[in-house]
Amino acid sequence: MNRIYFDNAATTALDKEVLDAMLPFMTTNFGNPSSIYSYGRESRLAIENSRKSVARILNANPGEIFFTSGGTESNNTAICAAIRDLNCKHIISSPIEHHAVLHTVEYYACNKDVTLSFVKLSDDGHVDLDDLEKQLASHEDRCLVTLMHANNEIGNLLDLHAVGELCKEYNAIFHSDCVQTVGHYNIDLRNTPVHFISGSGHKFHGPKGCGILYVNENVKIHPFIMGGGQERNMRAGTENVYGIIGFAKALELATRNHDEESEYIRSLKDHMITKLENTIPDIQFNGDITGESLYTVLSVSVPKNEKSEMVLYNLDINHICASGGSACTSGADQGSHVIRAINNNPNKVTIRFSFSKYNTMEEVDKVVEKLSEMI
Ligand SMILES: Cc1ncc(COP(=O)(O)O)c(C=O)c1O
């Protein structure tokens, strides 16, 4: 039986074209990019061409793009640099960030390197910008604001421009975890007031283990990983050449067909909302699902009972892949810190469905049918 994969916010299938672009760098073109002979120079050229391509798509300078091992490393690097190199003494974040941000800011706050506060959220999970401004105004020391562009569990989108302008006004550093939006939205960095953004290749049909950190050219930071002089002395370690090639190729493909693919994926989500409303009367949607929301993510809660408590397991038995929250909590119902923060209802079970261009309307129908049988 074919599997239905509705967990594209956790990771996506690698595109065949991406694999084809990567393969030569796993086989014949294996040179170390730091080697001076031709094998090495070919790898170096491929990396720099990838950087140029990524920079062009995101409207940044190539010098502002650093390749990393993924979203987690990019988030860690930005937060560490803001504290260590940019004199940030207070962090403003939100309780619904990915753990790659949340655990990092908590670590620095626990070590007494900085103080930490969270912005208020509206009932549907949006950041309260008035509260953000109040918090910025109440701190004399420089602040780091780290807020995600799109929430990976409920899909809510942040207004990067509005937050960036506030940060500018209060001389704060602004980092945004854009892992769920790079490759899914047009991001124009030259015209977005942000100091750091993080992206990850495996969220848009690229390879796992390769991401980017954008560092605005006006910001000067020290490396997070020490060692060799790779990534212009900013990120030591022999480059993940095929990962980098794959990241750039995947971003190119995502951009090339963006309008039609995003419209198609949005129609899957809309169809699922309508079907669920018509089939499961007690269904509850989490977040601002039809407003400022990722077109790829739909989070629902259903009343808790003996059957629904086992829902992810039963979906799996029916060859349907979905998750309870972020990927880290898939399969085990440990509860989600995001759902707890916006709606602490212990009598509900939450399921996140997330879609890609490879999903179909028939799959949506099938999943809704199975779900309604289960609960
Ligand atoms: C919003 C968000 N940030 C960060 C990450 C971590 O990215 P990576 O898996 O590339 O380390 C993820 C992945 O689940 C994510 O969804």
PDBQT file of the ligand as one rigid body, heavy atoms in Angstrom, charges set to zero:
ROOT
HETATM    1  C1  LIG A 401      11.063  26.377  12.402  1.00  0.00    +0.000 C 
HETATM    2  C2  LIG A 401      12.225  25.438  12.431  1.00  0.00    +0.000 A 
HETATM    3  N1  LIG A 401      13.408  25.869  12.873  1.00  0.00    +0.000 NA
HETATM    4  C3  LIG A 401      14.485  25.079  12.891  1.00  0.00    +0.000 A 
HETATM    5  C4  LIG A 401      14.413  23.774  12.474  1.00  0.00    +0.000 A 
HETATM    6  C5  LIG A 401      15.634  22.924  12.499  1.00  0.00    +0.000 C 
HETATM    7  O1  LIG A 401      16.196  22.814  11.216  1.00  0.00    +0.000 OA
HETATM    8  P1  LIG A 401      17.234  21.655  10.862  1.00  0.00    +0.000 P 
HETATM    9  O2  LIG A 401      16.481  20.373  10.862  1.00  0.00    +0.000 OA
HETATM   10  O3  LIG A 401      17.768  22.010   9.512  1.00  0.00    +0.000 OA
HETATM   11  O4  LIG A 401      18.320  21.714  11.902  1.00  0.00    +0.000 OA
HETATM   12  C6  LIG A 401      13.199  23.259  12.015  1.00  0.00    +0.000 A 
HETATM   13  C7  LIG A 401      13.068  21.851  11.599  1.00  0.00    +0.000 C 
HETATM   14  O5  LIG A 401      12.194  21.133  12.044  1.00  0.00    +0.000 OA
HETATM   15  C8  LIG A 401      12.064  24.121  11.981  1.00  0.00    +0.000 A 
HETATM   16  O6  LIG A 401      10.878  23.706  11.547  1.00  0.00    +0.000 OA
ENDROOT
TORSDOF 0
